[in-house]
Each structure stands twice: as C-alpha cells, then as structure tokens.
Amino acid sequence: MDITVESLETPALTKAQLAELLFEQIGLNKRESKDMIDAFFDLIASSLVEGNDVKVTGFGNFQIRTKAPRPGRNPRTGEAIPIEARRVVTFHASQKLKEQIQDQNFLKSSGV
C-alpha cells in the first residue's frame, strides 16, 4: 500500500486520507469510510479517557500515565511556577513497527 503525503511542512496522514484509502482499497462508500475512521478513533479516545490502555497488535500501545506535580520555570521570565499533576498519553511502538521503520530508513539512506 503506497501512501503519499501532500503536506510540505509536516508530513502527516490525516483522518480524511485514511477514509479515502478505505474507500479506494476496500470499496466502502465515502460516508461509511469516514464513519468507520471516526468510530475507531472515538473508541480509542474514550478508552484512554476512562483510564484504560489501548494495545494495537503489530502497531503499538497507548498508555495513560499520571505525572506528579513538580516545580517549573517560565522560560521567558525565569519565574518559578508550579506544574500541576496531570494525566498524559504515551505511545510505545511495537517491535514489529520499529523494525519496519528501521528497514525503511536503511533503504532511504543506502539510496535504494
């Protein structure tokens, strides 16, 4: 599957492009494709909001981490400011995805 990214600044694959790929490669109509992509990401987001980790086999894991409060500093003024405790999402790529990325980087750097 070839995916072309048309943005010159930051290459990114958008939800609209994912829906278009479903339309082209699987044959779903455009509305069904968009609804499927939206439902997929809504499910991931709601699971994370509930505090559940999300594991996508062969791709990676999304995990919720609770960060403790800590002292911080305003870089512009140097003023000390407290950073409150918060929950953050982290992503860890699977070994399979890491290998695919390394193989692709090798091909690009070797001119293949």
Phi and psi in degrees as GROMACS dihedral restraints (atoms count N, CA, C in turn):
[ dihedral_restraints ]
;  ai    aj    ak    al  type     phi  dphi    fc
    3     4     5     6     1   -95.5    20    10
    4     5     6     7     1   128.8    20    10
    6     7     8     9     1  -118.7    20    10
    7     8     9    10     1   122.2    20    10
    9    10    11    12     1  -105.5    20    10
   10    11    12    13     1   138.4    20    10
   12    13    14    15     1  -110.2    20    10
   13    14    15    16     1   126.0    20    10
   15    16    17    18     1   -96.2    20    10
   16    17    18    19     1    -5.3    20    10
   18    19    20    21     1   -80.7    20    10
   19    20    21    22     1   132.2    20    10
   21    22    23    24     1   -83.9    20    10
   22    23    24    25     1   -30.0    20    10
   24    25    26    27     1   -75.8    20    10
   25    26    27    28     1   -65.4    20    10
   27    28    29    30     1  -127.2    20    10
   28    29    30    31     1   109.1    20    10
   30    31    32    33     1   -60.2    20    10
   31    32    33    34     1   127.4    20    10
   33    34    35    36     1  -149.4    20    10
   34    35    36    37     1   144.3    20    10
   36    37    38    39     1   -98.4    20    10
   37    38    39    40     1   119.8    20    10
   39    40    41    42     1   -93.8    20    10
   40    41    42    43     1   164.9    20    10
   42    43    44    45     1   -61.1    20    10
   43    44    45    46     1   -36.4    20    10
   45    46    47    48     1   -63.4    20    10
   46    47    48    49     1   -40.1    20    10
   48    49    50    51     1   -67.8    20    10
   49    50    51    52     1   -38.5    20    10
   51    52    53    54     1   -61.5    20    10
   52    53    54    55     1   -44.5    20    10
   54    55    56    57     1   -62.3    20    10
   55    56    57    58     1   -39.6    20    10
   57    58    59    60     1   -63.2    20    10
   58    59    60    61     1   -40.0    20    10
   60    61    62    63     1   -64.8    20    10
   61    62    63    64     1   -39.3    20    10
   63    64    65    66     1   -62.3    20    10
   64    65    66    67     1   -41.9    20    10
   66    67    68    69     1   -60.8    20    10
   67    68    69    70     1   -47.5    20    10
   69    70    71    72     1   -73.4    20    10
   70    71    72    73     1   -42.1    20    10
   72    73    74    75     1   -95.1    20    10
   73    74    75    76     1   -26.0    20    10
   75    76    77    78     1  -107.5    20    10
   76    77    78    79     1   -25.4    20    10
   78    79    80    81     1    95.1    20    10
   79    80    81    82     1     9.1    20    10
   81    82    83    84     1   -68.6    20    10
   82    83    84    85     1   152.3    20    10
   84    85    86    87     1   -73.4    20    10
   85    86    87    88     1   166.4    20    10
   87    88    89    90     1   -61.7    20    10
   88    89    90    91     1   -38.4    20    10
   90    91    92    93     1   -65.8    20    10
   91    92    93    94     1   -45.9    20    10
   93    94    95    96     1   -61.8    20    10
   94    95    96    97     1   -40.2    20    10
   96    97    98    99     1   -61.9    20    10
   97    98    99   100     1   -47.4    20    10
   99   100   101   102     1   -62.7    20    10
  100   101   102   103     1   -44.3    20    10
  102   103   104   105     1   -62.6    20    10
  103   104   105   106     1   -39.1    20    10
  105   106   107   108     1   -65.7    20    10
  106   107   108   109     1   -44.6    20    10
  108   109   110   111     1   -63.3    20    10
  109   110   111   112     1   -45.8    20    10
  111   112   113   114     1   -61.1    20    10
  112   113   114   115     1   -43.0    20    10
  114   115   116   117     1   -64.3    20    10
  115   116   117   118     1   -39.9    20    10
  117   118   119   120     1   -59.8    20    10
  118   119   120   121     1   -51.0    20    10
  120   121   122   123     1   -71.8    20    10
  121   122   123   124     1   -32.7    20    10
  123   124   125   126     1   -63.2    20    10
  124   125   126   127     1   -40.4    20    10
  126   127   128   129     1   -64.1    20    10
  127   128   129   130     1   -43.8    20    10
  129   130   131   132     1   -62.4    20    10
  130   131   132   133     1   -47.7    20    10
  132   133   134   135     1   -62.2    20    10
  133   134   135   136     1   -44.8    20    10
  135   136   137   138     1   -67.0    20    10
  136   137   138   139     1   -35.8    20    10
  138   139   140   141     1   -63.6    20    10
  139   140   141   142     1   -42.6    20    10
  141   142   143   144     1   -67.4    20    10
  142   143   144   145     1   -40.4    20    10
  144   145   146   147     1   -61.1    20    10
  145   146   147   148     1   -36.9    20    10
  147   148   149   150     1   -72.7    20    10
  148   149   150   151     1    -8.7    20    10
  150   151   152   153     1    95.8    20    10
  151   152   153   154     1     9.1    20    10
  153   154   155   156     1   -92.4    20    10
  154   155   156   157     1   139.9    20    10
  156   157   158   159     1   -74.9    20    10
  157   158   159   160     1   153.9    20    10
  159   160   161   162     1  -121.3    20    10
  160   161   162   163     1   123.7    20    10
  162   163   164   165     1  -115.0    20    10
  163   164   165   166     1   123.3    20    10
  165   166   167   168     1  -114.1    20    10
  166   167   168   169     1   106.4    20    10
  168   169   170   171     1   -56.0    20    10
  169   170   171   172     1   131.8    20    10
  171   172   173   174     1    81.3    20    10
  172   173   174   175     1    -3.0    20    10
  174   175   176   177     1  -121.6    20    10
  175   176   177   178     1   -59.0    20    10
  177   178   179   180     1   161.4    20    10
  178   179   180   181     1  -174.5    20    10
  180   181   182   183     1  -121.9    20    10
  181   182   183   184     1   135.0    20    10
  183   184   185   186     1  -102.1    20    10
  184   185   186   187     1   126.2    20    10
  186   187   188   189     1  -127.3    20    10
  187   188   189   190     1   146.8    20    10
  189   190   191   192     1   -93.6    20    10
  190   191   192   193     1   128.4    20    10
  192   193   194   195     1  -121.0    20    10
  193   194   195   196     1   141.1    20    10
  195   196   197   198     1  -101.1    20    10
  196   197   198   199     1   120.5    20    10
  198   199   200   201     1   -97.6    20    10
  199   200   201   202     1   135.0    20    10
  201   202   203   204     1   -73.6    20    10
  202   203   204   205     1   156.4    20    10
  204   205   206   207     1   -64.9    20    10
  205   206   207   208     1   151.2    20    10
  207   208   209   210     1  -154.8    20    10
  208   209   210   211     1   159.3    20    10
  210   211   212   213     1   -76.3    20    10
  211   212   213   214     1   143.5    20    10
  213   214   215   216     1  -132.0    20    10
  214   215   216   217     1  -177.8    20    10
  216   217   218   219     1  -145.3    20    10
  217   218   219   220     1   134.7    20    10
  219   220   221   222     1   -71.5    20    10
  220   221   222   223     1   117.2    20    10
  222   223   224   225     1   -65.6    20    10
  223   224   225   226     1   -25.5    20    10
  225   226   227   228     1   -77.5    20    10
  226   227   228   229     1   -44.4    20    10
  228   229   230   231     1  -103.4    20    10
  229   230   231   232     1   -18.1    20    10
  231   232   233   234     1    80.5    20    10
  232   233   234   235     1     1.1    20    10
  234   235   236   237     1   -69.1    20    10
  235   236   237   238     1   136.1    20    10
  237   238   239   240     1   -74.4    20    10
  238   239   240   241     1   132.1    20    10
  240   241   242   243     1  -136.3    20    10
  241   242   243   244     1   141.4    20    10
  243   244   245   246     1   -78.4    20    10
  244   245   246   247     1   139.9    20    10
  246   247   248   249     1  -104.9    20    10
  247   248   249   250     1   120.1    20    10
  249   250   251   252     1   -73.2    20    10
  250   251   252   253     1   159.8    20    10
  252   253   254   255     1   -62.4    20    10
  253   254   255   256     1   145.7    20    10
  255   256   257   258     1  -157.1    20    10
  256   257   258   259     1   163.3    20    10
  258   259   260   261     1  -103.3    20    10
  259   260   261   262     1   137.8    20    10
  261   262   263   264     1  -130.6    20    10
  262   263   264   265     1   155.9    20    10
  264   265   266   267     1  -100.1    20    10
  265   266   267   268     1   132.3    20    10
  267   268   269   270     1  -118.2    20    10
  268   269   270   271     1   153.0    20    10
  270   271   272   273     1  -124.1    20    10
  271   272   273   274     1   132.4    20    10
  273   274   275   276     1  -123.0    20    10
  274   275   276   277     1   118.1    20    10
  276   277   278   279     1   -67.4    20    10
  277   278   279   280     1   146.3    20    10
  279   280   281   282     1   -71.2    20    10
  280   281   282   283     1   162.3    20    10
  282   283   284   285     1   -61.0    20    10
  283   284   285   286     1   -37.6    20    10
  285   286   287   288     1   -61.5    20    10
  286   287   288   289     1   -45.3    20    10
  288   289   290   291     1   -65.7    20    10
  289   290   291   292     1   -41.7    20    10
  291   292   293   294     1   -59.1    20    10
  292   293   294   295     1   -42.3    20    10
  294   295   296   297     1   -64.9    20    10
  295   296   297   298     1   -41.4    20    10
  297   298   299   300     1   -62.6    20    10
  298   299   300   301     1   -40.6    20    10
  300   301   302   303     1   -66.0    20    10
  301   302   303   304     1   -43.6    20    10
  303   304   305   306     1   -63.8    20    10
  304   305   306   307     1   -41.9    20    10
  306   307   308   309     1   -61.6    20    10
  307   308   309   310     1   -42.2    20    10
  309   310   311   312     1   -67.0    20    10
  310   311   312   313     1   -41.3    20    10
  312   313   314   315     1   -63.7    20    10
  313   314   315   316     1   -37.5    20    10
  315   316   317   318     1   -63.8    20    10
  316   317   318   319     1   -43.3    20    10
  318   319   320   321     1   -63.4    20    10
  319   320   321   322     1   -40.8    20    10
  321   322   323   324     1   -67.6    20    10
  322   323   324   325     1   -43.6    20    10
  324   325   326   327     1   -72.3    20    10
  325   326   327   328     1   -24.7    20    10
  327   328   329   330     1   -91.3    20    10
  328   329   330   331     1     1.4    20    10
  330   331   332   333     1    78.7    20    10
  331   332   333   334     1    13.2    20    10
